[in-house]
Amino acid sequence: MACPLRQLSAVDRPLDPDITRRQTRRRLAMGGTALSLAVVGYLWLPGLLSPSLRRDAIRTALVERGPVDATISATGVVVPEVEQVITSPVEARVLRVIERAGAKLAAGQPILQLDVSQARLTVEKLSQDLAIKANAQLQTRLSLKKSLIDIEGRADVKALQLASLDAQFQRDRQLSVEGLLSQELLKKSELATAQAGIELKQLRAERDNAEEATRAELAGLDLEIAKLRGEEVEARRQLDLASPRADRAGVLTWVITEEGVSVTKGQALARVADFASFRVDANVSDVHAKRLVVGQPATVRIGEERLEGTVAAINPTVANGVITVAVALAERSSPLLRSNLRVDVEIVTARQPQTVRVRRGPFATGEGTQPVFVVRGTRAERQRVTFGIASVDFFEVTGGLMPGDEVVISDMRDYLRLERVRLE
């Protein structure tokens, strides 16, 4: 059975077009307002939510102009500038230890007493050898003198014979001219005169040869005597040194303590340090070896005090990755210095007398380009800065900053992902 059509009520009547237009305008207005709020929130919300820092929680420094020294940091030990090592001059035995370690010594004060009987025997033997050589030299001189006297006597006799034969030859020649002497006898007289002349020349040459040979022999003996005399002087010097003494005033830092022990020639017996002047032996990592040069300026820090010096020597040997550098101090007798005192040392490897610089801090690691935060009003903005050499107190700025800029020098690693940080 078909249902009867339902009659339209007043509620189901179509809306008035004016009402529909007003509703549409209202919905558009609400959407525009929401969109505006979304845009404003997008623009302002990051700023409202960005991290902030309190100014009193960070450290800042102004960029300025001034000197910057590139330095190598090292640790060092104060040691006496001069430490005398006393060695045994001979093979001997320690009879007595006169002074103990720590004793203050005057120049020439004995330290040990050694048994020097063997050294004394050596000196006596050298003295005897020297006397024997001197006697041999005297005998050679006497022998030469006797030989020369003998040769001179024979030469004088031969000279008289030559004169007599020559006179006879002159007479025989005159007789031969007068026909009173035969040619055979004249020739014989001439040959006798010539033979005497030759024999006289031989005697004179023999005398010259004897003088030359004896002179060479005497020269050899002189050399042997000089050598023996030098050995005797050295042996006597070593004998005198057999009672080890301090060459200068100082402190006995070490001495052999075993009495009766035998020592060899050259063995260390004691060490005497002069505590009137000091140097610093610094230990530097071998990674800096190529940057070290003798003559470089150096600063020694003792607490808050500083002493200036220079690199005096570089030990070429590397031990456990460390190079030892000797630093000569300008004030070698400063009252701040004590033996074995540990100090901090800064060696200057490069120097910029006048450059743009900023105080050193954990905000940067040193040479190269790195991001830092520069204070701009109420914000710290990230900026890339190039650094040059670095000293203990300053970084050299070679790009990215100007004198007068304020830089955050605190550790900002946690904020490097941000472009800027608000400051409260």
FENCORUR-V461891 format. One record per run of one state. SS is the DSSP state (@ for helix, = for strand, . for the rest). FROM is the first residue (numbers start at 1). LEN is the number of residues. If there is no record, write none. Layout:
# FENCORUR-V461891
ss:SS from:FROM len:LEN
ss:SS from:FROM len:LEN
This chain:
# FENCORUR-V461891
ss:. from:1 len:16
ss:@ from:17 len:33
ss:. from:50 len:2
ss:= from:52 len:2
ss:. from:54 len:1
ss:@ from:55 len:3
ss:. from:58 len:2
ss:= from:60 len:3
ss:. from:63 len:1
ss:= from:64 len:24
ss:. from:88 len:4
ss:= from:92 len:6
ss:. from:98 len:6
ss:= from:104 len:2
ss:. from:106 len:4
ss:= from:110 len:1
ss:. from:111 len:1
ss:= from:112 len:4
ss:. from:116 len:1
ss:@ from:117 len:61
ss:. from:178 len:5
ss:@ from:183 len:58
ss:. from:241 len:4
ss:= from:245 len:1
ss:. from:246 len:4
ss:= from:250 len:6
ss:. from:256 len:6
ss:= from:262 len:2
ss:. from:264 len:4
ss:= from:268 len:18
ss:@ from:286 len:6
ss:. from:292 len:5
ss:= from:297 len:6
ss:. from:303 len:2
ss:= from:305 len:15
ss:. from:320 len:2
ss:= from:322 len:8
ss:. from:330 len:12
ss:= from:342 len:18
ss:. from:360 len:8
ss:= from:368 len:9
ss:. from:377 len:2
ss:= from:379 len:12
ss:. from:391 len:3
ss:= from:394 len:6
ss:. from:400 len:6
ss:= from:406 len:3
ss:. from:409 len:4
ss:@ from:413 len:3
ss:. from:416 len:4
ss:= from:420 len:4
ss:. from:424 len:1
